[in-house]
Amino acid sequence: MLGKVLENVRRYVAVCAALLVPAVPAQADEGFYFDYAFFYPRAGEKVVVEFYVAVPLERLEGVETAEGTTYNFNVGVQVTRPSSGAVVANALKAKTARISAGEDVKAPLSVSQLDVAVPPGDYHFEIGVGDLGGGGSRVSTLDVTVPAPADGPFASGIELASSIAPVDADVVGEFVKNGLNVIPNPTKLVNDGDGALPIYYELYRLPMGEDGKANFVVSYDVSQLNGRRFLKVERALEATAPDVVCAETLDLKGVPPGSYELSLRLESRGGDELLRARKKFMVFHHVTGKELADLKGKFMPYSLEEEKQKRRELSLVASDAELAAFDALSTEEKPIFVDNFWARRDPDPDTPVNEIKNAFYTRYYYVQERYTTPFREGVDTDMGRIYLKYGEPDEVLRSPMGMRSEVSINTSTWQSKPFEAWEYFTTGGVDTQYVLFVFIDDEGDGSFDLDASTVPGYGRLIRSN
């Protein structure tokens, strides 16, 4: 997997070569958020994929002067065919962001938009940020199917926005389209303090009446991912053309913090559903600037290496069904899943500490440091996985030459082999029971493997006297 990460970084650096991005290994310090949406200029033409990227400036290396701090970085995207790796399209922007001296900016983000045009089909997206100041780069990837236009009415993707405002017809800009300045919200986070959720989308091929007009009803449902609805809004839409630009700001005041899905539905006046589109986002509680920065960092999409690591950690405690659910999620949804995974296991949700999560990671880091060998990670060793589940033994008996009588077990396996016996006296909560694990250094190289225990399924089943 590490080789794949470096390959992705090298690809991105190649895209940025014209702007002299330093070719260095990937670093995890230049995190960013991203989102995307599909738009259809005209039937039969390529689909425009808009990528929205938000870069937290505190993760970049800035140049400080008396006037303030300047950040220089590149944002790029490359679209390839998953089957062949052939490059279909790419885009690149050089960005400069400045924070004036003394300016109080809460969790500063620099937002960019990049557009590529591709035919409908299956693609591999690589979105990258290169820090020109610090010399690092980071790439996020995902596989996406770009849908073809439907025969009947259909919608573009839904773009979540920070703000939407009309502009004069002659105004051009990075975020201007169809007479509107649409500032993207790639974080997909909505502050419940103001409760505003601006959205932008386009409708195509609407059925028109003989008079060239048609009336529709647009409804917006905001529901938690478990299906509980918190908001339903209906709007009348009068169309004078088959293609329509739509901008709306939904009021989410009173909607509690959590993960949500926006469902957009277009109906005829007779109640027939013509189309439906969906978008996921999160509502967070109004917090201080530092807490907001921490929250945004908490739900930062994983890099390839981070995603691999998180899955590895989950595999040690998650069920097969939970791992399958994690694998099925998009890059930006996986941090939310991991947060909910541990929240469900919190024995006391009313306190700021998740005792189960803390205990797991305390053991995990200890095991990785204590039991990792040149050939296996600590969690892959027998001692590591027992420690991870049961914790520190109450008693440890060791013998470099084998001392069967020391462990008082009715077996003759370790008369001469070096062994360690781990004893637990208080496992199982109220129903305490004695548990024993015996590890043998069968090769005499200091590597102890589980040989037997008093627990079924952990080596040979033995009984203590």
C-alpha positions, 0 to 999 in steps of 0.5 A: 500500500505504501508503494501505491501511495508514493505512486499516487504522489509521483503522479500528482507531482508530475501534473504539477511539474510545470509549476515546480512542485518539489518531488518529495514523499507524501506527508500527512500534514497537508490535509484538505477537504474535497467535494464534487458535483456533475453538471451537463452543459448541453445534451450529448456533450461531455459532463463537467465535473466540478471539484471543490477543495478546501485547504486548512492553512494551518496545515501549510508552511507559511511565509511570515512577514511584518504584514502577515503570513502568506501561503503558496500551494497548488491544487490539482486533479487528475482523472484516469480510466481505472482499467487502463490508467490512461489519463482522461483529463486534469486541471491545476491551479496555483493558489496564494492565501494571505492572513494579515498581521493581527487578523483574527481568523477562525480555522482559516480555509482556502477554497478552490474549484477545478473543472474537468470535462469527461464523457460518461463512464467509470473513472478514478479521481486523484485530488492533490494539494502541494505545499510550495512552502513546506515541500509536502504533498497529499493525494486523496483518491476515489472511484466514481461513475459519471452518469449519462444524461437521462432520457427524461427529466434529470438533475445535476449534482447538488453543490453545498455552498457557503454562500450564494449571491447574484452577480452582474452578467459581465462578472467572471470568477472562479465560482461564478456560474449562471449569474451567481457567485456560488462559494463551495462548502467542501467540508460539508459541515453546517454550523447550527448557530446560523442554521443556513444550508445554501445549495445549488443545482440544475434541472434538465429536460423538464417537460413543458406545456404547449404554452412553453411553461410548466409548474412543478413542486420541489421538496427538500427532506433533511433526515438523519442517516437512520431515516428520521426526518427533521425537515421537509420544505416544499417550493413551487417552481415555474419553468419557462425552459426545459433547463433550469438553474436552482439556488436555495437556502434551507433553514436548519435551525433546531436541527441537532448536530449529527450526520444527515442526508438531503433528499431533493424531489421534483414532482408534477402538480399532479404528484408524479415524481419526476426525479430525485437527488441526494447529498450527505452533510453534517450539522455541528454545534456552534463552537469556538474557533479552536474547537471548530478547527479540531472538528474539521480535522476530525472529519478530514478525509483520509489519505490512502495510508490513513484509510489503510491504517484505520481499517487495520485498527477497526479490524481488530475489534469490528464485526465482519458486517461493520468492516464491510460497511466501512469498505462500502463508504466513500473517502469523505464518509469513512471518518464519520463512520469511525467516529460513530463506531467508537461512539456506539461503544462509549460506556458513558456518552455523557462524559468527554472521555470514551473509556473503551476507545482510550483503553483500546488505543493505549493497548494498541500503541503498547503492543505495536511498540513492545511486540513488533518484530522485523517480520510481524507487527505487534498486533499480528503476534500471539502475545500482541493479540492476547494483550490487546484483548485482555490487557496487562497480565496479573502475573507473568511466569518466565523460564528460559529453559522450561519449568513445567511444574512452575505453571502447574499444568497437566501437560508435558509440552514445555519441559525444555523450551523457553516459555512465558505464562500469562495469568489473569485473575479478574477477567470477565467483570462480575463473573471473574475467572482464572485465565492462563495463556502459555507462549513457547519460544519453539525456535529459541530465537526470542519469538514466543508463539501461543501454545495453549490456554484455558480459553477455547480457541486459543491454542490447545485447551488446558486445565489448571490444577 
